[in-house]
Protein backbone atom coordinates (compact mmCIF):
# COMPACT_ATOMS: atom_id res chain seq x y z
CA UNK A 1 0.00 0.00 0.00
CA UNK A 2 1.41 3.30 -1.09
CA UNK A 3 0.45 6.02 1.47
CA UNK A 4 2.76 8.74 0.21
CA UNK A 5 1.39 12.16 -0.75
CA UNK A 6 1.26 12.47 -4.42
CA UNK A 7 2.33 15.69 -6.03
CA UNK A 8 -0.91 17.32 -7.12
CA UNK A 9 0.41 20.49 -8.72
CA UNK A 10 -1.85 22.10 -11.31
CA UNK A 11 -4.86 19.85 -10.81
CA UNK A 12 -6.89 22.37 -8.78
CA UNK A 13 -6.23 25.36 -10.99
CA UNK A 14 -8.32 26.42 -13.94
CA UNK A 15 -7.56 29.18 -16.35
CA UNK A 16 -9.76 32.24 -15.79
CA UNK A 17 -8.59 34.11 -18.88
CA UNK A 18 -11.43 32.90 -21.08
CA UNK A 19 -14.00 33.71 -18.40
CA UNK A 20 -12.77 37.28 -17.99
CA UNK A 21 -12.77 37.73 -21.76
CA UNK A 22 -16.41 36.63 -21.98
CA UNK A 23 -17.44 38.92 -19.10
CA UNK A 24 -15.56 41.84 -20.69
CA UNK A 25 -17.30 41.27 -24.03
CA UNK A 26 -20.72 41.10 -22.35
CA UNK A 27 -19.98 44.27 -20.40
CA UNK A 28 -18.99 46.09 -23.57
CA UNK A 29 -22.09 44.82 -25.39
CA UNK A 30 -24.49 46.06 -22.70
CA UNK A 31 -22.71 49.39 -22.38
CA UNK A 32 -22.90 49.99 -26.13
CA UNK A 33 -26.56 48.96 -26.52
CA UNK A 34 -27.78 50.87 -23.46
CA UNK A 35 -26.55 54.17 -24.89
CA UNK A 36 -28.48 53.60 -28.12
CA UNK A 37 -31.91 53.47 -26.49
CA UNK A 38 -33.66 56.79 -26.07
CA UNK A 39 -36.25 56.92 -23.29
CA UNK A 40 -39.67 58.04 -24.42
CA UNK A 41 -41.64 59.50 -21.58
CA UNK A 42 -44.17 62.20 -20.97
CA UNK A 43 -42.97 65.42 -19.43
CA UNK A 44 -45.10 65.63 -16.30
CA UNK A 45 -45.36 68.58 -13.99
CA UNK A 46 -46.61 67.32 -10.66
CA UNK A 47 -48.44 69.70 -8.34
CA UNK A 48 -46.22 71.42 -5.84
CA UNK A 49 -46.01 74.52 -3.73
CA UNK A 50 -44.40 76.75 -6.34
CA UNK A 51 -46.01 80.17 -6.11
CA UNK A 52 -44.94 81.21 -9.59
CA UNK A 53 -46.60 78.22 -11.24
CA UNK A 54 -49.77 78.74 -9.22
CA UNK A 55 -49.97 82.43 -10.16
CA UNK A 56 -49.45 81.66 -13.84
CA UNK A 57 -51.94 78.83 -13.83
CA UNK A 58 -54.86 80.69 -12.22
CA UNK A 59 -55.94 82.46 -15.40
CA UNK A 60 -55.69 79.61 -17.89
CA UNK A 61 -56.44 76.48 -15.89
CA UNK A 62 -58.53 73.74 -17.50
CA UNK A 63 -59.53 70.60 -15.59
CA UNK A 64 -59.92 67.33 -17.51
CA UNK A 65 -61.42 64.56 -15.39
CA UNK A 66 -61.38 60.87 -16.23
CA UNK A 67 -63.90 58.51 -14.63
CA UNK A 68 -63.74 54.75 -13.95
CA UNK A 69 -65.73 53.89 -17.07
CA UNK A 70 -63.39 55.93 -19.31
CA UNK A 71 -65.63 58.96 -19.76
CA UNK A 72 -64.12 62.44 -19.74
CA UNK A 73 -65.25 65.67 -18.13
CA UNK A 74 -64.09 69.15 -19.02
CA UNK A 75 -64.28 71.60 -16.10
CA UNK A 76 -66.87 69.38 -14.41
CA UNK A 77 -69.08 68.86 -17.50
CA UNK A 78 -69.34 65.54 -19.32
CA UNK A 79 -67.40 65.61 -22.60
CA UNK A 80 -66.12 63.28 -25.30
CA UNK A 81 -62.48 62.93 -26.23
CA UNK A 82 -63.11 64.80 -29.47
CA UNK A 83 -64.69 67.73 -27.59
CA UNK A 84 -61.76 67.84 -25.15
CA UNK A 85 -59.35 67.82 -28.09
CA UNK A 86 -61.19 70.64 -29.88
CA UNK A 87 -61.42 72.78 -26.72
CA UNK A 88 -57.73 72.39 -25.92
CA UNK A 89 -56.75 73.11 -29.51
CA UNK A 90 -58.87 76.26 -29.65
CA UNK A 91 -57.55 77.46 -26.27
CA UNK A 92 -54.00 76.91 -27.44
CA UNK A 93 -54.55 78.80 -30.68
CA UNK A 94 -56.46 81.73 -29.15
CA UNK A 95 -54.39 82.24 -26.02
CA UNK A 96 -51.33 84.46 -25.96
CA UNK A 97 -50.25 83.12 -22.57
CA UNK A 98 -49.37 79.60 -21.56
CA UNK A 99 -52.34 77.28 -21.01
CA UNK A 100 -52.32 74.85 -18.09
CA UNK A 101 -54.34 71.63 -17.95
CA UNK A 102 -54.87 69.56 -14.83
CA UNK A 103 -55.60 65.92 -15.52
CA UNK A 104 -57.65 64.51 -12.65
CA UNK A 105 -58.25 60.79 -13.10
CA UNK A 106 -60.27 58.81 -10.62
CA UNK A 107 -58.29 56.08 -8.82
CA UNK A 108 -59.89 53.35 -10.95
CA UNK A 109 -59.63 55.19 -14.30
CA UNK A 110 -58.01 53.29 -17.17
CA UNK A 111 -54.37 54.20 -17.61
CA UNK A 112 -54.81 54.31 -21.40
CA UNK A 113 -57.22 57.23 -21.09
CA UNK A 114 -54.83 59.16 -18.84
CA UNK A 115 -51.97 58.60 -21.28
CA UNK A 116 -54.22 59.65 -24.16
CA UNK A 117 -54.95 63.02 -22.53
CA UNK A 118 -51.33 63.53 -21.52
CA UNK A 119 -50.21 62.73 -25.07
CA UNK A 120 -52.78 65.15 -26.45
CA UNK A 121 -51.47 67.97 -24.25
CA UNK A 122 -47.91 67.11 -25.27
CA UNK A 123 -48.78 67.26 -28.97
CA UNK A 124 -50.48 70.63 -28.54
CA UNK A 125 -47.64 72.06 -26.46
CA UNK A 126 -49.78 72.58 -23.37
CA UNK A 127 -48.40 72.20 -19.86
CA UNK A 128 -50.19 69.34 -18.10
CA UNK A 129 -50.35 68.84 -14.36
CA UNK A 130 -51.28 65.36 -13.18
CA UNK A 131 -53.58 65.61 -10.17
CA UNK A 132 -53.37 62.30 -8.31
CA UNK A 133 -55.16 63.41 -5.14
CA UNK A 134 -58.77 62.35 -4.83
C-alpha positions as CSV (number, residue, x, y, z in Angstrom):
1,X,0.0,0.0,0.0
2,X,1.4,3.3,-1.1
3,X,0.5,6.0,1.5
4,X,2.8,8.7,0.2
5,X,1.4,12.2,-0.7
6,X,1.3,12.5,-4.4
7,X,2.3,15.7,-6.0
8,X,-0.9,17.3,-7.1
9,X,0.4,20.5,-8.7
10,X,-1.8,22.1,-11.3
11,X,-4.9,19.8,-10.8
12,X,-6.9,22.4,-8.8
13,X,-6.2,25.4,-11.0
14,X,-8.3,26.4,-13.9
15,X,-7.6,29.2,-16.4
16,X,-9.8,32.2,-15.8
17,X,-8.6,34.1,-18.9
18,X,-11.4,32.9,-21.1
19,X,-14.0,33.7,-18.4
20,X,-12.8,37.3,-18.0
21,X,-12.8,37.7,-21.8
22,X,-16.4,36.6,-22.0
23,X,-17.4,38.9,-19.1
24,X,-15.6,41.8,-20.7
25,X,-17.3,41.3,-24.0
26,X,-20.7,41.1,-22.3
27,X,-20.0,44.3,-20.4
28,X,-19.0,46.1,-23.6
29,X,-22.1,44.8,-25.4
30,X,-24.5,46.1,-22.7
31,X,-22.7,49.4,-22.4
32,X,-22.9,50.0,-26.1
33,X,-26.6,49.0,-26.5
34,X,-27.8,50.9,-23.5
35,X,-26.5,54.2,-24.9
36,X,-28.5,53.6,-28.1
37,X,-31.9,53.5,-26.5
38,X,-33.7,56.8,-26.1
39,X,-36.2,56.9,-23.3
40,X,-39.7,58.0,-24.4
41,X,-41.6,59.5,-21.6
42,X,-44.2,62.2,-21.0
43,X,-43.0,65.4,-19.4
44,X,-45.1,65.6,-16.3
45,X,-45.4,68.6,-14.0
46,X,-46.6,67.3,-10.7
47,X,-48.4,69.7,-8.3
48,X,-46.2,71.4,-5.8
49,X,-46.0,74.5,-3.7
50,X,-44.4,76.8,-6.3
51,X,-46.0,80.2,-6.1
52,X,-44.9,81.2,-9.6
53,X,-46.6,78.2,-11.2
54,X,-49.8,78.7,-9.2
55,X,-50.0,82.4,-10.2
56,X,-49.5,81.7,-13.8
57,X,-51.9,78.8,-13.8
58,X,-54.9,80.7,-12.2
59,X,-55.9,82.5,-15.4
60,X,-55.7,79.6,-17.9
61,X,-56.4,76.5,-15.9
62,X,-58.5,73.7,-17.5
63,X,-59.5,70.6,-15.6
64,X,-59.9,67.3,-17.5
65,X,-61.4,64.6,-15.4
66,X,-61.4,60.9,-16.2
67,X,-63.9,58.5,-14.6
68,X,-63.7,54.7,-14.0
69,X,-65.7,53.9,-17.1
70,X,-63.4,55.9,-19.3
71,X,-65.6,59.0,-19.8
72,X,-64.1,62.4,-19.7
73,X,-65.2,65.7,-18.1
74,X,-64.1,69.1,-19.0
75,X,-64.3,71.6,-16.1
76,X,-66.9,69.4,-14.4
77,X,-69.1,68.9,-17.5
78,X,-69.3,65.5,-19.3
79,X,-67.4,65.6,-22.6
80,X,-66.1,63.3,-25.3
81,X,-62.5,62.9,-26.2
82,X,-63.1,64.8,-29.5
83,X,-64.7,67.7,-27.6
84,X,-61.8,67.8,-25.2
85,X,-59.3,67.8,-28.1
86,X,-61.2,70.6,-29.9
87,X,-61.4,72.8,-26.7
88,X,-57.7,72.4,-25.9
89,X,-56.8,73.1,-29.5
90,X,-58.9,76.3,-29.7
91,X,-57.5,77.5,-26.3
92,X,-54.0,76.9,-27.4
93,X,-54.6,78.8,-30.7
94,X,-56.5,81.7,-29.1
95,X,-54.4,82.2,-26.0
96,X,-51.3,84.5,-26.0
97,X,-50.3,83.1,-22.6
98,X,-49.4,79.6,-21.6
99,X,-52.3,77.3,-21.0
100,X,-52.3,74.8,-18.1
101,X,-54.3,71.6,-17.9
102,X,-54.9,69.6,-14.8
103,X,-55.6,65.9,-15.5
104,X,-57.7,64.5,-12.6
105,X,-58.2,60.8,-13.1
106,X,-60.3,58.8,-10.6
107,X,-58.3,56.1,-8.8
108,X,-59.9,53.3,-10.9
109,X,-59.6,55.2,-14.3
110,X,-58.0,53.3,-17.2
111,X,-54.4,54.2,-17.6
112,X,-54.8,54.3,-21.4
113,X,-57.2,57.2,-21.1
114,X,-54.8,59.2,-18.8
115,X,-52.0,58.6,-21.3
116,X,-54.2,59.6,-24.2
117,X,-55.0,63.0,-22.5
118,X,-51.3,63.5,-21.5
119,X,-50.2,62.7,-25.1
120,X,-52.8,65.2,-26.5
121,X,-51.5,68.0,-24.3
122,X,-47.9,67.1,-25.3
123,X,-48.8,67.3,-29.0
124,X,-50.5,70.6,-28.5
125,X,-47.6,72.1,-26.5
126,X,-49.8,72.6,-23.4
127,X,-48.4,72.2,-19.9
128,X,-50.2,69.3,-18.1
129,X,-50.4,68.8,-14.4
130,X,-51.3,65.4,-13.2
131,X,-53.6,65.6,-10.2
132,X,-53.4,62.3,-8.3
133,X,-55.2,63.4,-5.1
134,X,-58.8,62.3,-4.8
